[in-house]
Amino acid sequence: MKICIIGAGVTGLILLLMLTQAGVKPQDITIIDPHFDGGDICRKWGGIRSNTQWGKTITNLRKVLPGINIPDSFDLEATTPLEAIGQLLIRLTTPLPVKRINGFVTRLESKSNWRVEYYSQGPRTLEAPVVILAQGSDAKVGSLPIPSIPLECALDARIEDYLKPSDHVVLYGTMHSGTLVMKNLNRLGIRTTAVYKGQPFVWDRDGAYDGIKQEAAEVADAVVAGAYKNLTLVPLEEAKDIKATWAVYAMGFTPRSIEVVVKGRSVVNYDGRTGQIAPGAWGFGIAYPNLAPDGVHWDVSVAAFALHIEGQISSILKACAHS
Ligand SMILES: Cc1cc2nc3c(=O)[nH]c(=O)nc-3n(C[C@H](O)[C@H](O)[C@H](O)COP(=O)(O)OP(=O)(O)OC[C@H]3O[C@@H](n4cnc5c(N)ncnc54)[C@H](O)[C@@H]3O)c2cc1C
C-alpha cells in the first residue's frame, strides 16, 4: 500500500477519484472511516440547501476529474440539499476496489514509513509511505453555563424538540449557518438574541469574500427590513449579560484531533497553501482548509477542496514514487 487516507467524507472521496485518475492503482490506496456514509455533508448537514448552485459544484468537479462521467442529476441553476453532493461522490467511488477499513484513527507517527494507529474491533496499526488526513471538523462550542442545542439540530426541524414557546435563545454567529438558525427560530416564534462580531451581516453580492448568499442572504435581508420581530442583534462586546435559556453556537469549526508525531514531537501546524503537514503527510478538507489567494480568508467548499487537492497531486505522486 502506498497511500492511506483518513476520513471518507467528501474530501476523502474526492481524493480517491483524483488519485486513481492520476494513475495510482486503487489497490495501493487504503481509506479508513468509522462510518463510510459520505461524512458530515450527509450525516449532519444533509437537509440544508447548498449555498452553491449545483452547476457550479459539478463544473468544478468536472474540471478536476475530466476522465470521470459526472451526470447533471439536477437543474444546474438550482441549489440542492447538501447531501446530494455526498451521494454523488459515494456513487462515483463505490466501484473503486480500494481497501476500506471501518476504523477510527488516533495517532500517526513518522518512522521509515508512517505508522497509522487505529481502532477497528480493537487497537491496530498499518504502515504507509504517504498519509492524507481528511477527518473533518466539529462545530465550535462556547462555554456559557446554559444548555446548548447542537448546530446540526438547530439547523433543521429537530430544533423543535429542544424548545418551548417561553424560551429565549442566544445565538452566537450571524454568517451562513447562523442566519439559517435565525430562520428556524423565527418560524417557531422564539425570542432570540443573535450575537455578532464586527458587523451583523456581510453579503456575497457586495463582494465580501465568503459573504452570505442564497437563502442566508434572504434571511439577512428580512432581518434588516425588520421582519424578524422576535430577534435582537447584539455586538459581541455587549453580549456578557444576556439571560437566555438556550445557546446555539454557529461560530465556526475546529478540526477533529489526530496526533501527528515526527521525531518524537507532535506537529500541530500545516502549510495553508499546500496542505502539507510533514514530509509524506498532507491534510485537506474542512479540517485543513486552504488559504484563499488574498492570504486572509480560508476557502471552505467542496469545489475549493477539490481545486486545492488538484494543485497538490503531483507532490503527492512524487512522495509515492520515492517510497
Ligand atoms: C452548515 C454548513 C453548510 C455548508 N454548506 C456548504 C455548501 O453549500 N457548499 C459546499 O460546497 N460546502 C458547504 N459546506 C462545507 C463542506 O462542504 C462540509 O463541511 C464538508 O462536509 C466537509 O467535508 P470533509 O470531508 O472535509 O469533512 P467531513 O464531512 O467531516 O468528513 C470527515 C470524515 O472523516 C471521518 N473521521 C473523523 N475522524 C476520524 C478518525 N479519527 N479516523 C477515521 N475517520 C475519521 C468522519 O467519519 C467523516 O466521514 C458547509 C458546511 C457546513 C457546516
The ligand as a Tripos MOL2 file, in Angstrom:
@<TRIPOS>MOLECULE
LIG
   53    58     1     0     0
SMALL
NO_CHARGES

@<TRIPOS>ATOM
      1 C1        -23.7260   24.2750    7.7890 C.3       1 LIG1
      2 C2        -22.7690   24.0160    6.6470 C.ar      1 LIG1
      3 C3        -23.1120   24.3310    5.3550 C.ar      1 LIG1
      4 C4        -22.2240   24.0780    4.3080 C.ar      1 LIG1
      5 N1        -22.6240   24.4010    3.0520 N.ar      1 LIG1
      6 C5        -21.8140   24.1130    2.0120 C.ar      1 LIG1
      7 C6        -22.2420   24.3900    0.6720 C.ar      1 LIG1
      8 O1        -23.3300   24.9260    0.4560 O.2       1 LIG1
      9 N2        -21.4250   24.0600   -0.3580 N.ar      1 LIG1
     10 C7        -20.2170   23.4790   -0.1330 C.ar      1 LIG1
     11 O2        -19.5100   23.1670   -1.0770 O.2       1 LIG1
     12 N3        -19.7760   23.2090    1.1250 N.ar      1 LIG1
     13 C8        -20.5420   23.5260    2.2010 C.ar      1 LIG1
     14 N4        -20.1130   23.2720    3.4710 N.ar      1 LIG1
     15 C9        -18.6950   22.8880    3.7240 C.3       1 LIG1
     16 C10       -18.2120   21.4610    3.4740 C.3       1 LIG1
     17 O3        -18.5700   21.0160    2.2090 O.3       1 LIG1
     18 C11       -18.5710   20.4480    4.5230 C.3       1 LIG1
     19 O4        -18.1760   20.8980    5.7850 O.3       1 LIG1
     20 C12       -17.9650   19.0480    4.2600 C.3       1 LIG1
     21 O5        -18.7680   18.1330    4.9840 O.3       1 LIG1
     22 C13       -16.5090   18.8450    4.6970 C.3       1 LIG1
     23 O6        -16.0580   17.5900    4.2110 O.3       1 LIG1
     24 P1        -14.7920   16.8260    4.7930 P.3       1 LIG1
     25 O7        -14.6950   15.5530    4.0200 O.co2     1 LIG1
     26 O8        -13.6210   17.7160    4.8260 O.co2     1 LIG1
     27 O9        -15.1610   16.5130    6.3260 O.3       1 LIG1
     28 P2        -16.3350   15.5710    6.9020 P.3       1 LIG1
     29 O10       -17.5580   15.6260    6.1040 O.co2     1 LIG1
     30 O11       -16.4420   15.9190    8.3570 O.co2     1 LIG1
     31 O12       -15.7360   14.1000    6.7520 O.3       1 LIG1
     32 C14       -14.7380   13.6070    7.6050 C.3       1 LIG1
     33 C15       -14.8450   12.0930    7.6570 C.3       1 LIG1
     34 O13       -13.7770   11.6170    8.4860 O.3       1 LIG1
     35 C16       -14.2610   10.6290    9.3780 C.3       1 LIG1
     36 N5        -13.4250   10.6840   10.5770 N.ar      1 LIG1
     37 C17       -13.4470   11.6000   11.5670 C.ar      1 LIG1
     38 N6        -12.4980   11.3290   12.4780 N.ar      1 LIG1
     39 C18       -11.8710   10.2160   12.0440 C.ar      1 LIG1
     40 C19       -10.7890    9.4240   12.5620 C.ar      1 LIG1
     41 N7        -10.1640    9.7640   13.6880 N.pl3     1 LIG1
     42 N8        -10.4080    8.3200   11.8700 N.ar      1 LIG1
     43 C20       -11.0140    7.9910   10.7120 C.ar      1 LIG1
     44 N9        -12.0340    8.7000   10.1680 N.ar      1 LIG1
     45 C21       -12.4440    9.7920   10.8390 C.ar      1 LIG1
     46 C22       -15.7140   11.0070    9.6370 C.3       1 LIG1
     47 O14       -16.4590    9.8520    9.9890 O.3       1 LIG1
     48 C23       -16.1310   11.5950    8.2890 C.3       1 LIG1
     49 O15       -16.7170   10.6140    7.4580 O.3       1 LIG1
     50 C24       -20.9540   23.5020    4.5500 C.ar      1 LIG1
     51 C25       -20.6010   23.1890    5.8720 C.ar      1 LIG1
     52 C26       -21.4920   23.4420    6.9000 C.ar      1 LIG1
     53 C27       -21.0960   23.0800    8.2990 C.3       1 LIG1
@<TRIPOS>BOND
     1     1     2 1
     2     2     3 ar
     3     2    52 ar
     4     3     4 ar
     5     4     5 ar
     6     4    50 ar
     7     5     6 ar
     8     6     7 ar
     9     6    13 1
    10     7     8 2
    11     7     9 ar
    12     9    10 ar
    13    10    11 2
    14    10    12 ar
    15    12    13 ar
    16    13    14 ar
    17    14    15 1
    18    14    50 ar
    19    15    16 1
    20    16    17 1
    21    16    18 1
    22    18    19 1
    23    18    20 1
    24    20    21 1
    25    20    22 1
    26    22    23 1
    27    23    24 1
    28    24    25 2
    29    24    26 1
    30    24    27 1
    31    27    28 1
    32    28    29 2
    33    28    30 1
    34    28    31 1
    35    31    32 1
    36    32    33 1
    37    33    34 1
    38    33    48 1
    39    34    35 1
    40    35    36 1
    41    35    46 1
    42    36    37 ar
    43    36    45 ar
    44    37    38 ar
    45    38    39 ar
    46    39    40 ar
    47    39    45 ar
    48    40    41 1
    49    40    42 ar
    50    42    43 ar
    51    43    44 ar
    52    44    45 ar
    53    46    47 1
    54    46    48 1
    55    48    49 1
    56    50    51 ar
    57    51    52 ar
    58    52    53 1
@<TRIPOS>SUBSTRUCTURE
     1 LIG1         1 GROUP 0 **** ****
